[in-house]
Amino acid sequence: MSSDGDGSGSQGDVCRGAYLREMAWFAGAVALIQTLRTNAEAVSGGGKDYSGLNLSNQDLSGQSFIGKDFSQAIAEGTNFKGSDLSGTRFYKANLKGADLSGAKMRAASFEAAQLDGVSLKNADASSAYFSGSSLDKVESIENSDFSEALMRQGVNRMLCEREDAKGVNPSTGVDTRESLNCP
């Protein structure tokens, strides 16, 4: 069928237009799904999620956990020595007695985490978030870098009074007392 001046196109043109509209809708739906899937992965760090797991007394030393989620995990006595925990979330995690010595914890969140007996010796905790966490019973802060770390009011002063608030972080070169703004 051809156009005879009445403004109507051929049946092929109508089908092709419907097909193109359907394909455009399908492509948009796929793009939306990809966007939602990507954002969902980003929430938990784009990989394995450790939230709520019992990881007590495990040897997780020297590993990369960048951006992972350990929310409400139980990791009593767990060895994270020398691990990269940058951007990791430990919301309400139980880390009692864990070894975080030499760990890179830049911008990690320890909100409301249990940190009694934790070793932070030689740790890079710069820009870490310790709101609601008690740091008064950690085992060691010697050679740790707390630059720009967020803590409850008065915690810096309490940490400055500790005998082990001394030394220079081996990876950042920052003095522990300086990073805590000690007098």
C-alpha positions as CSV (number, residue, x, y, z in Angstrom):
1,M,0.0,0.0,0.0
2,S,1.2,3.4,-0.8
3,S,0.2,6.8,0.3
4,D,-2.6,8.3,-1.8
5,G,-2.5,11.8,-0.4
6,D,-4.8,11.1,2.6
7,G,-1.9,11.3,5.1
8,S,-1.8,7.6,5.8
9,G,1.5,5.7,5.5
10,S,2.0,2.2,4.4
11,Q,1.4,-0.7,6.7
12,G,5.1,-1.4,6.8
13,D,5.8,2.2,8.1
14,V,3.2,1.7,10.9
15,C,4.7,-1.7,11.9
16,R,8.3,-0.3,11.8
17,G,7.2,2.7,14.0
18,A,5.6,0.3,16.5
19,Y,8.7,-1.9,16.5
20,L,11.0,1.1,17.1
21,R,8.8,2.3,20.0
22,E,8.9,-1.2,21.6
23,M,12.6,-1.5,21.2
24,A,13.2,2.0,22.7
25,W,11.0,1.0,25.7
26,F,12.9,-2.3,26.1
27,A,16.3,-0.5,25.9
28,G,15.2,2.0,28.6
29,A,14.0,-0.8,30.9
30,V,17.3,-2.6,30.5
31,A,19.2,0.6,31.3
32,L,17.0,1.2,34.4
33,I,17.6,-2.4,35.7
34,Q,21.4,-2.0,35.2
35,T,21.4,1.2,37.1
36,L,19.4,-0.3,40.0
37,R,21.6,-3.4,40.1
38,T,24.8,-1.3,40.1
39,N,23.5,0.9,43.0
40,A,22.4,-2.1,45.0
41,E,25.9,-3.6,44.7
42,A,27.5,-0.3,45.8
43,V,25.6,-0.3,49.1
44,S,27.5,-3.4,50.3
45,G,30.8,-2.5,48.7
46,G,30.2,-4.4,45.4
47,G,31.0,-7.8,46.7
48,K,30.9,-10.3,49.5
49,D,28.9,-9.1,52.5
50,Y,30.0,-10.2,56.0
51,S,27.2,-8.5,57.9
52,G,25.7,-10.6,60.7
53,L,28.2,-13.4,60.3
54,N,30.2,-15.1,63.1
55,L,33.8,-14.6,62.2
56,S,35.3,-15.1,65.7
57,N,38.9,-16.2,66.0
58,Q,39.4,-16.3,62.2
59,D,42.7,-15.3,60.5
60,L,41.8,-12.6,58.0
61,S,45.2,-10.9,58.2
62,G,46.8,-9.2,55.2
63,Q,43.6,-9.2,53.1
64,S,41.7,-6.5,51.2
65,F,38.2,-5.8,52.5
66,I,37.9,-2.3,51.0
67,G,34.3,-1.0,51.2
68,K,32.9,-4.3,52.7
69,D,30.0,-4.5,55.2
70,F,30.7,-6.2,58.5
71,S,27.6,-4.6,60.2
72,Q,26.6,-6.6,63.3
73,A,29.2,-9.2,62.6
74,I,30.7,-11.1,65.5
75,A,34.5,-11.0,65.1
76,E,35.8,-11.6,68.6
77,G,39.5,-12.3,68.6
78,T,39.7,-12.1,64.8
79,N,43.0,-11.3,63.2
80,F,42.8,-8.4,60.7
81,K,46.5,-7.6,61.1
82,G,47.8,-5.6,58.1
83,S,44.4,-5.9,56.2
84,D,43.0,-3.0,54.1
85,L,39.7,-2.1,55.7
86,S,39.4,1.3,54.0
87,G,35.8,2.4,53.8
88,T,34.6,-0.7,55.6
89,R,31.5,-0.6,57.7
90,F,31.5,-2.2,61.2
91,Y,28.2,-0.8,62.4
92,K,27.4,-2.5,65.8
93,A,30.0,-5.2,65.1
94,N,31.5,-7.1,68.0
95,L,35.3,-6.8,67.6
96,K,36.3,-7.5,71.2
97,G,39.9,-8.6,71.3
98,A,40.4,-8.4,67.6
99,D,43.8,-7.5,66.2
100,L,43.7,-4.5,63.9
101,S,47.4,-3.7,64.2
102,G,48.9,-2.4,61.1
103,A,45.5,-2.3,59.4
104,K,44.6,0.4,56.9
105,M,41.2,1.7,58.2
106,R,40.9,5.0,56.3
107,A,37.3,6.3,56.4
108,A,36.1,3.0,58.0
109,S,33.0,3.2,60.1
110,F,33.0,1.7,63.6
111,E,29.7,3.3,64.7
112,A,28.5,1.6,67.9
113,A,31.1,-1.1,67.5
114,Q,32.4,-3.0,70.5
115,L,36.2,-2.4,70.6
116,D,37.3,-3.6,74.0
117,G,40.7,-5.2,73.9
118,V,41.3,-4.3,70.2
119,S,44.9,-3.6,69.2
120,L,45.2,-0.6,67.0
121,K,49.0,-0.5,67.1
122,N,50.5,0.9,63.9
123,A,46.9,1.3,62.4
124,D,46.0,4.0,60.0
125,A,42.6,5.1,61.3
126,S,42.6,8.5,59.5
127,S,39.1,9.8,58.7
128,A,37.6,6.8,60.5
129,Y,34.2,7.2,62.2
130,F,34.1,6.0,65.9
131,S,30.8,7.6,66.9
132,G,29.1,5.6,69.7
133,S,32.1,3.3,70.1
134,S,34.2,3.2,73.2
135,L,37.9,3.5,72.6
136,D,38.8,3.7,76.3
137,K,39.4,-0.1,76.6
138,V,41.4,-0.7,73.4
139,E,44.6,-2.6,74.0
140,S,47.0,-0.3,72.1
141,I,47.1,2.9,70.1
142,E,50.9,3.2,69.8
143,N,52.0,4.5,66.4
144,S,48.4,4.9,65.2
145,D,47.2,7.7,62.9
146,F,43.8,9.2,63.9
147,S,44.0,12.2,61.7
148,E,40.5,13.6,60.9
149,A,38.9,10.7,62.7
150,L,35.5,11.4,64.2
151,M,35.0,10.5,67.8
152,R,32.7,11.4,70.7
153,Q,33.5,14.6,72.5
154,G,36.3,14.1,75.0
155,V,37.6,10.8,73.5
156,N,40.6,12.5,71.9
157,R,41.6,14.0,75.3
158,M,41.2,10.6,77.0
159,L,43.3,8.9,74.4
160,C,46.0,11.6,74.8
161,E,46.3,10.7,78.5
162,R,47.2,7.0,77.7
163,E,50.9,6.0,78.0
164,D,50.8,4.4,74.6
165,A,49.7,7.6,72.8
166,K,53.1,7.9,71.3
167,G,55.2,7.1,68.2
168,V,54.9,7.6,64.5
169,N,52.7,5.6,62.2
170,P,55.0,3.5,59.9
171,S,52.8,3.9,56.8
172,T,51.6,7.5,57.0
173,G,54.5,9.1,59.0
174,V,52.1,10.9,61.2
175,D,52.8,11.2,65.0
176,T,50.0,9.6,67.1
177,R,49.8,12.5,69.5
178,E,49.7,15.0,66.7
179,S,46.9,13.0,65.0
180,L,44.9,13.2,68.2
181,N,45.6,17.0,68.6
182,C,47.2,16.3,72.0
183,P,48.5,19.4,73.9
